[in-house]
Amino acid sequence: MNKPIRKVLEWITIIAFAISISGCKGKTVENKSGRQIPESSVGKNLALTPPMGWNSWNGLGIKVSEESIKEIADSIVSTGLKSAGFTYIVIDDYWQGGRDSVTGQLYADPKRFPSGIKSLADYVHSKGLKFGIYSDAGTQTCGERPGSYGYEIKDAKIFADWGVDYLKYDYCFCTDYASENNDYKMAIDRYKKMGDALKMTGRPIIFSICEWGPRSPWLWGKEVGGQLWRTSYDVYDLWDKPRNDISPIGIQTSMDVDANLERFAGPGGWNDPDMLVVGLKNTGNIKGGGCNETEYRTQMSMWCMLAAPLMIGCDIRKMDNSTKTILMNKDIIAIDQDSQGKQGFRVFRKDGLEAFKKPLSGNRVAISLFNRNSSINKISATYKELQLDSSAKYKIFDVWKHESVLQPDAFFQVELKPHECQVFILSLTEK
Ligand code: GLA
């Protein structure tokens, strides 16, 4: 099919879908306290800023267990990560034991989760944290465990009964390769089915769409009930891979996809360039050769500039000081979590040097300066080039040095190491 026709068909699918859901008003469901509330209000105030937490996949993969999750919950509190804002503990793939052949009920792997998911969720909640789980819109998950296809209502109900606060919903074993257009519609239908099923439980559950981006979930993610949608394939512990066509990809590859999607992000719905690989140092479940400290710091900086969900992947029980310093920089986290909920966008690009701008609350703006090159480079950019008011006077705060800095009038000049990203908060003082 030629490209323009395909695009038109994609848009027709989305518009038809939008019309079809606009008629579903008026249903009520019972909430946690037993009160009837409009189904459409369930989850309304979720993810007003990008969700933050830890996910088992990058670090533990198949080794996930009740014991390891409890230890992670303990560590997230004792290390100070919880106080820094990381509150969701999400178990990714491989928690499942199977599906009961008579009742169809999903159950956890009895060897690795002997006390069951409800008891684990209770433990996580007892630490003042939130609990998340993983499933898939197909017949199986990517790890070939039972998927939720055909069991959406049943699975959403058991997740709610267990006390789940966050569902990551993958897209393996779904694709209908016979017709590209059908495939687009299929994704919307399948995600809406689970989105609706979650709402029907009456429990506010963050719905994390993990379709990896080929069917543009930023166009329909929010309408199917999602609060975040993956924009890329899986980011591994590596810096770059030229194309975002299949996992694994690198930090820079994912950043480049997300960098153009700012108009789709905002409170309650976020572009998700995948989890943080910060601190993995090639020791996790996903490898790739590892990144250096500058590159890990750049991932943290750019994810915050892009208002991305911040899901840690490394084993936080064994974090070294450099990883802690990156993950617990409250100044950079505050940029991600800013109440305006604006995703940053590229304002400058020249010779492999780039600048991004993210409007912040309180007459402030964050500017990041980034070097794509593998050599040290000096970036020089005028306020005009950075889309800042040239006559404005700003107080400039360096987010990694944690101090105020001086720059020439209406101008930024910074030396950047290979792949380095420096971030500044500019507060308007006078004209
Ligand atoms: C896919 C997802 C990953 C992870 C794995 C689990 O690859 O994109 O984030 O959830 O499946 O099998």
Residues whose N, C-alpha, C, O or C-beta is under 5 A from the ligand:
A	BS01	GLA	W57 D92 D93 C142 G143 D234
